[in-house]
Amino acid sequence: RAPWQLGMLLDMAAGPDGNLAVSTEEGVFLLTPSKAGLEVSPQMGAGILAGRASQILYDREGSLWLATHTALHQLMGRRFAFIRPADGLPARSVYTTLADRDGGWWAGTDSGLVRLRPKADGSLARQTIIGFNDARTSHVVSLHEDALGRVWIGTYEGGLYLYDKGRLRLYSPATTGLPQAAIVGIATDARNTLWLATLGAGVLQVFPSGDSLRLRRFGERQGLGSEYVYQILPARDGSLWACTDGAGAFRLMPGSAAFQGFDKVPDAPMGTVLSAAQAPDSSVWLLSPEKILYRYFRGRFEQYGPDALLSGQQPTFLTVDRAGRVVVGAPGALYRIQPGMGLPRVYDDDDGLGALEPNTNAVSQAPDGRLLIGTANGITVFDPLTRFPLEKAPMPQLTRVRLEARDTTLTGGLSLRASENSLTFEFAAVSQLKPGSVLYSYRLEGHEADWSLPTTARIAQYNNLPPGEYTFRMRATIGAGEWTEGAQTFRFEIAPPIYQRWWFIVGAVLALAAAIGGYFRYRVRAIRLENLLLERRVQERTAEVVAQKEEIERKSVE
């Protein structure tokens, strides 16, 4: 047992991830259980606490609240980190990033290329790979590490670099035959064959040999609908995908000499495709600037969007994180989408993202799952796998029930008259993490089979409900794909009108039967009376005929 060295204990709170937050005379610390005991993190909230935290607690969303003698503080963890020119970047705008296998973070700018390495004290060690020479060879727009650990570097019309074991080699257009075009995408396939995506020269297959290159070009004659290619993706089945400007996506199958389009496949992208990524289930995701996602799986395309998923500005990149979720970047927001789980989790300024301005396809993934995003203001480091805060959806509560447009203090379990068939429900949910991003959905059981579409509106109105038993339910989310259904429900019954009640219906049927029976008896008596009168008339008529006959016979005898 190590001696306690954090001062007098003031308060403590168990965290949602099994850690223990403690407040002492020395500050607030996070204790993490390990085989060696409790590991102590650096002080939490340092720099914002004006005094000792006399009380601490975790809320259901995972935020840690600190009460001092001067203020109340909320610590929500850090999902984002930022690297600026002051941290070692050669320029503000970063056009491409790379997290190599040795823990280095690369940043390509229009003023050169650097490799940054995080140090134990939190600072960054800087190594300049390409300094500023001229506007072409120093403008780095793509990076890729191959299976041998070599880093390939694409420039904006300045050629291709190879960085291998500390040595830098330039393959310039003037000496190697490379087209003088921007190399915006670099990839290697399962055989470590090098592929380049260019703006204006299509897709290039490259075979390096010393200081020279052997090239195989794929352009419009080889099936590409456009020679402006934003990104290439080697898929696990051996095919190569190409994202083009204005012509959709194309695929080069193994052993084929030409790319193939998808013009005959329903729901395939026909316009510009910016990005492509492959998910763990081998499906291929494509992103268009029209805020539409395409999923290609087993020969079929599915479309997602535009407004159902990406509600912000025009997106600039797509990738798949280690958890298999699709991450899309756009100005001001990041969208993390889990297929089949409804709405995406949206990260914006409320999460500490700041004014994000991501550059096109300027994203890479570190071995620990963090994403390095090149932006107009440096690098944004995004950790999509962190479990702090919890991001639980808030619990919705009923705030008011209105009956026939009148405020009430009604509670559930009511029996309403048939004329009281118009109700309005108002509700709310509070999120400390995303106060302005709470979405609601509701359902009136007995009237609706499905939940309503997500909305920011906190009111549900129902008019002219038919008689029956109903239960109003509500749920809330902050867009993370998880819904929390409110524990509070409102049950009520609308009684049928008098003419729909059973005793009225039975009485009406009996009265109708009695009326029909009375009418039947009346008709029987009337018919009998008519028959009796007719019989009398026949008898009288017969008597008259007999009398006339006798009178005639008498006169004939005389």
C-alpha positions, 0 to 999 in steps of 0.5 A: 500500500502506497502512502496517501499523498494528496492531502486531506480528503474532502469528497469523492464520487464514483465515475461511470467508467469505474474510476474514482474522482476525489477532492482533496486539499491539493485539488481534484484527482482521478484515481484509476484502478490497476494491478499495481493499485490506484493510478493518480491522474494529473489534477482535474480542473486545474486553472479553473478552480478558484478554491477547494472543491467541497463537494463533487458528483457525477451526473447521469451524462458523465459530467463531473460537477465541482462546488467551491466556495465561489462557483459551480464548475462542470468538467465534461472531459476532452474529446478534442485537442488542437494543434496550431502553428504555435505547436510546430506547424509550418502554416495554419492550413493543413491539407493532409495528415498521417499517423504513422506506425511509430506514433508520429503525426505528419502535417502537410501544408502549402509551406512544407511538411513536418512530423510531430511526435507527442512527448510525455509532458504533453508537448510536441517534438517537431521534425521538418521533412520538407521545408519551403522551397517553392510553391509546387514542391512545398505544397503537400496535399497527400500522404500515405504509409505503405506496408514497408513503413515508407511514406509517400508524399503527394504535392500540388503539381510538384511531383511525388516524394518518397521518405524512407529511413530518414532519406527524402527522394523527389520524383519530379514531373520533369525527370520521371514523366509524372503528369504535372497535376495535383496528387491528392490521393495515395494508396497501396493495395494488398500487393503494396502496389502504389496508386495515385489519384490526381486532379486532371490526369486520372488514376496512376499505377506507379512502379518505382525503380531507383530514381525512375518511375514506370507509370500506367495511366487510367483516364477516360479511355480506360473507363473513368468518367472524369480524370479529376479524381478526389480519392482512391480506395483499395477494397478487400476484394482486390478492386480499386475504387475511384471518386471522381468530379461530376461523374460518380464512382468507378471500380477497377476489378482485379486483372481488368484493364479498364474501370467500370461505372455504375450507371446501370445500378439503381441509386448509384451516385451519378455526380461528384463523389468526394470520399470513399471508405470501407466498413468492417462488413466490407461495405463501401461508403461513398460521400457526395457534396450534396450531403448524401451517403451511399452504401454499396453492399453485395451489388446494391446501393443504398442512399442515406440523406441528405437532410435525414443525416447531414443537416449542416453545410457541405461535407468534406471527408468521410472515414470509418472509425475503429468501432465501425461507425461512419464519420463525416466532417463538414464545416462546424460539425462532425457526424458519427453514424452507426448504420441502422441506429437512426440519427447520427451523433453530431459534434459541434461547438457545444462539445468543444469542437470550435469553428471546424473548417476541415479540408477535403479528405484531410483525415487519417486514423491513428493506431489508438483510434484517434482521428487527425483532421487537417483544417484551415486552422491547424489539426483537430484531434478527435477521439471518437472512442472515448467513454467520457462523457457518457452521452446518455440521452436526457430523460423527458418529463411531461410539463403540462397537459391541456384539455380542449385548449384549457390548462389543467392539473390533470394526472393520468388514469382519467376517464373523459367524456366523449366531447373531451377528445382534444388534448395537448401534451407539453414536455421537456428534457434537460441535457448539460452536454448538448443543451440546444441539441435535444430531439424528441419523439412521441407516440399515443398508444391506441392511436399511433403504431409508430413513434413520431419523426424526431423534432425539436418541438416540445409539444404534441397535439391530438384533436377529435380522438375517437373513444378508446383507451390511450397512453401517451409516451415520449422519448429524447435523444441528443443525436447519438443514436440512443433514445431515453424513454420517459418513465412518466406516461399519461394514460386516459380513456375517452368514453363513447357517447350515449348512442355508442354505449352498450346499454343504449344499443341493447335498448335501441335494439329491443325497442326496434324489435318491439316496434317491429313486433307491434307493427307485425301484429298490427298488420296481421290484425289489419289483414284479418279485418280486411279478409273478414270484410271481404268475406262479408262482401262476398257473402252479401254479393252472393246473396244478391246473385241468388235472390236475382236468380230466384226472381228471374226463375219465378218470373219465367214460371209465371 
